[in-house]
């Protein structure tokens, strides 16, 4: 089930990037969702890597205090914990 979500979200992300551009808030949301489901499918390190890149882009595009940025930071913290990195900061 989770892998199906990853596949569908990857296709959605490609479409949103093509139509809206890489910095559009809806594209950033699709990246967040894809990373989350990648972790749920068992690719925890892939989720961490994608969320770290997403957090950097959210800070650049949205600012450090916007909801999407905070959500990316939260997700990165969660998946880093799942990866065993309980000491690492949730920073890009």
TORMAR-962358 format. One line per 3 residues: number of its first residue (from 1); for each residue y, z, x of C-alpha. Coordinates in pm, whole numbers. Layout:
<pts>
NUM> Y Z X ~ ...
</pts>
This chain:
<pts>
1> 0 0 0 ~ 250 93 271 ~ 176 -223 468
4> 254 -430 159 ~ 592 -259 136 ~ 654 -336 505
7> 573 -702 451 ~ 796 -732 143 ~ 1084 -546 303
10> 1063 -762 615 ~ 1104 -1069 395 ~ 1391 -905 205
13> 1562 -810 531 ~ 1542 -1168 656 ~ 1699 -1293 333
16> 1974 -1030 329 ~ 2058 -1098 692 ~ 2077 -1471 623
19> 2283 -1440 303 ~ 2495 -1130 362 ~ 2502 -1098 740
22> 2367 -828 970 ~ 2646 -575 911 ~ 2655 -580 531
25> 2572 -238 380 ~ 2286 -388 175 ~ 2135 -534 493
28> 2163 -197 666 ~ 1989 -36 366 ~ 1706 -288 389
31> 1668 -205 758 ~ 1649 165 671 ~ 1387 107 404
34> 1181 -118 632 ~ 1184 139 912 ~ 1084 418 671
37> 789 223 533 ~ 689 116 882 ~ 649 486 958
40> 460 543 635 ~ 222 262 730 ~ 135 444 1053
43> 376 279 1297 ~ 569 596 1372 ~ 709 476 1704
46> 820 149 1542 ~ 1004 352 1278 ~ 1173 562 1547
49> 1278 256 1746 ~ 1416 75 1441 ~ 1599 382 1312
52> 1759 449 1651 ~ 1896 93 1654 ~ 2000 125 1289
55> 2183 451 1351 ~ 2387 291 1630 ~ 2479 2 1400
58> 2564 234 1109 ~ 2797 437 1330 ~ 2963 116 1450
61> 2993 -47 1106 ~ 3025 244 862 ~ 3149 532 1076
64> 2978 858 1168 ~ 3030 1041 839 ~ 2937 777 582
67> 2631 839 362 ~ 2430 550 506 ~ 2487 676 858
70> 2383 1027 763 ~ 2072 892 588 ~ 1978 696 901
73> 2027 1007 1116 ~ 1809 1210 876 ~ 1532 949 876
76> 1542 921 1255 ~ 1507 1299 1286 ~ 1210 1300 1048
79> 1021 1022 1223 ~ 1096 1161 1569 ~ 940 1484 1448
82> 635 1291 1326 ~ 614 1133 1671 ~ 610 1481 1827
85> 968 1474 1955 ~ 1091 1796 1797 ~ 1349 1859 2070
88> 1519 1520 2080 ~ 1859 1481 1916 ~ 1901 1236 1630
91> 2150 1019 1812 ~ 2154 650 1875
</pts>
